[in-house]
Amino acid sequence: MNKILIVDASVSDSRVMSNLLMKAGYDPVCVESFESGKTEAAKLPPGAVIVTAMRLNDGTATDFIDWLKLHGINHPAIGIIDGYNATQIHEILRGHRAIDIIQYKALDKTLVETVQKYAAENTLTTPENPIFPRQSEEYRLILEKVRKIARTNLNILIVGENGVGKEPLAEEIYRQSDRKYKPCAIIDALVLQHQYFDAASIYEDLKLMLRKSIGGTLIIDHFHFISPDILNIISEILKTEKYDIRFISIADKKLHTNSEIVKFGSFLHYKLSQYVITLPPLRDTRDDIIPLAEFFLDLYSEELKLEITGFDNPSKKKLLVYDWPGNIRELKNAVRIAAIEATQDVITAKDLDFDNPGNGPPPRFALRDDGDERDRIIAALTQTGGRRKEAADLLKINRNTLQNKIKKYGIDINFK
């Protein structure tokens, strides 16, 4: 239920607006003055909308909206004017103060409809995915970049393999930004790709999503899956509409590897990737493996009401030597299954089953020409403790072929 702040010196008008909004499913809060409006505005959650009269008990709507912007509270503000007063319209819309206006005489017909244009729906949520505890120098440097870039208005592209934690990092950028009290929309391009059948409906819905994110942040997940048609529509909207939105895009590969995105590179590519953050795979930040595993173990021990105190040394060694092709997501699932299957008060190497389907890739070891050969070879070698004949059998190739591929990919793991 979206909060709607109504600031109006007229108690009767506020009551009318409040009733209209409550019937439409909103949660209105009414105040009569500039000062009380400031207090309530500071409490508003993401997705809220402000409706303000031109004249207040201790100021004007323009004073109020200017104060909001000065203090970084950029919830969509709708001004209410008397009749068709051209001076008032110019004053409240000048410099994008208010995002829209309503005539007092038409409140019953236009208030709810106008609020609906800007109130965040359920798709506009407060991000809740935390940054996991990590100790590697590589990730510390990434967080330092985040600290510096979050407070700018640059659009950011986050790239990395599946499961490396791109979504939590995108949400952390939002939390550290000056837009943290403003709407945050999270849309999945993969879902969007299969949700529409005609360009007209895509255009209108995308335009609505963008409009509801004004002043805030739009996180686009799986950006590399966007089709040329949707790319063209987004590009057209962004060229014609001057929305104050910060974009954070998430991709499993760099945009330049997608020829369709390159096609729009002169505008869309540079618009959405003004700053690029590349997240390394877990195998390249091995100092993070044990802290992450211990964090997930504490999480699942509490959730599943288990009394497991930690990992024994052989299990830690097994965690560190595995190459984690599924990255943090795979580690999280592996720890969950180990916690369920553990028979002692600590996780042992026997409890860690990296060939469990619940852990994500692999267990499907058979090699295919899809770019994952190195990961599958490492997984097979880990599964067999470095015994190459058994690993070759898992991979459905002969031992000589395996030996050649180990050399080709420069695989050097010391199994003991």
Disulfide bonds with the S-S distance in Angstrom:
none
